Amino acid sequence: MERLKTKEATNYKTVSYNEISEQIKMLPNAYWGDVSRYISYLMYCANENEERKIQNLRAAIKEGEESGFHNDFDPDTFLQKIKSERHNG
């Protein structure tokens, strides 16, 4: 199986230490006492979100593979149906 080459899009935002410190002070929970804990938590959440997306994609791929083939499937008719639903819905 040939591997596809992908290029990841990455967004960067520069945030100053003072901005984060001020945001942390506004949070009700004293747990976020220092910036490194807060940043670590944000990174953990982002990683968990990406892992969840990957798991969902894997489950969808598996479901598709297990669903089998439909011999009477007409891709042109299906495409027309999707287009009409998009314009009417």
N, C-alpha and C positions, 0 to 999 in steps of 0.2 A: 504494500500500500504506500503510495507516494505521500509524503508529508507536505502540507501546505505551509508556505512561508507567510507569517503574519507580521504585521507591524502594529505595535501597540501605540495608541494615542495616550499621551500623558499630559495632564493639566497641572501646572504648578501655580501656586499662589504664595507670595512672600508675605509673611506675617511677622510683625515684630514681637519680641518677648513681652514688651509692655502691653501690647494689644491683648495677648493671650492672658497675661496676668490680670488685666482689668476684667476680662470675660469670666475668669475663674472666680473672682471676687463676687460677681453677680450671681453665681450659682448658689442655691440654697444649701447644698450638701457640703459640709466641711471636709469631706473625703478628698476633694481635689485641692488639697493644700499647696501643692507645688505644680509647676508647669509640666515637668517631666511625666508625672502620673497622668495628667490630663491628656497629653500628647500620646502617651502609650495606650491609653484607653481608646482614643480616637482611631489610632492605627489598628488596634484589635478589632474594633467595630467594622472598620473598612475591610479588613481581612475576612471577617466572618461573613460579611455581606457578599464578597466575591466568592467565597466557598459555597454559600447558599445558591448563588447563581449557577455555579459549575455543577452542583448536585442536581439542580432543576433541569439543566440542559442534558445531563447524562440520563436522567430519568425519562425525559422526553424522547431522546434518541433511542433508548431501550424500548420504550413503548412503541415507537414507530417501527423499529426492527421486528418486534414481536407481532405487530398487527398483520404482517404478511402483505402479499400483493393482491391488487384488485384487477382482474383481467378486463372488466368492463369500464374501467376508469378512462374518461376522456379529458385530457388536460385543457383543451381549448374550451370545452363547456364549463369546466370548473373555473377557469380564469374569467370567463364572461360572467359567471354567477358572482364571483368575488367583486368584480368591477361594478356590477349593477347594485350589489348590496352597499358598496362604498358610496355610490352616488345617491342612492335612495335612503340610506340610513343615517 
